């Protein structure tokens, strides 16, 4: 419900593209789809606003209800205040819904994404190692297909990387268990969990002039810095401290006053035993965010540990 202002909506039923370009009405591939919010200018030039299956304005007092599984994007028109609520979507229900859509549209990226997320949730609720490993593999397969539909989709690339890492760990856990029981270990652990993240990062790295490409989505500096922060946090979550440093440096190259990136890079440096670099980043972060009580405490801990 919009309380103040107005909001532009773009919606499409399950199995349909959110926006169709070039007269294509195919619902089996996202490659002709231009997300209306990827770049307002490009979407306008391509006629994306008129090409959406359904586009409308919501004004103060209007209430919008979308059925489960409908694709949507919204754009505030000026200063807007709105309230929203999402119904809980149980993993089994989400999987069933996504598979129903995939029966009709096997390459629907949103349905592939939904099936992957649902399988991942069910994997962590699994009652056996085998079920967990199998569900993680299915989750990775669905998410890989969704990611291939749009390699610039940051959240999807990171989610795929996290699932691949979890699947790799599940296989390793099985190997360790079998070795303990005296049985032959199962074959391989996938060591390239970060491959989709690096591929996605390369596209956004092009904005920094690292690799020329025509596929990069134009982004404002604040948004581009946030993208690189997400890449850095992916590696921090895996405990890959050295790999985290470069994307965090990219975030700071775009936005030097990004306190969150400075704090995260300081954490990586500290875990690598690089106390001086960590302290430099923390002092810069403190100057930018003097009200954060965690920064002085972390500086004190680093000074204490480096003096012993």
Secondary structure, 3 states (H helix, E strand, C coil): CEEEEEEEEEEECCCCCCECCCCCCCCCCCCCCCCCCCCHHHHHHCCHHHHECEEEEEECCCCCCCCCCCEEEEEEEEEEEECCCCCCCCHHHHHHHHHHHHHHCCCCHHHHHHHHHHHHHHHHCCCCHHHHHHHHHHHHHHHHHHHHHCCCCHHHHHHHHHHHHHHHHHHHHHHHHHHHCCCCCCCCCCCCCCHHHHHHHHHHHHHHCCCCCCCCCCCCHHHHHHHHHHHHHHHHHHCCHHHHHHHHHHHHHHCCCCHHHHHHHHHHHHHCCCHHHHHHHHHHHHHHCCCCHHHHHHHHHHHHHHHC
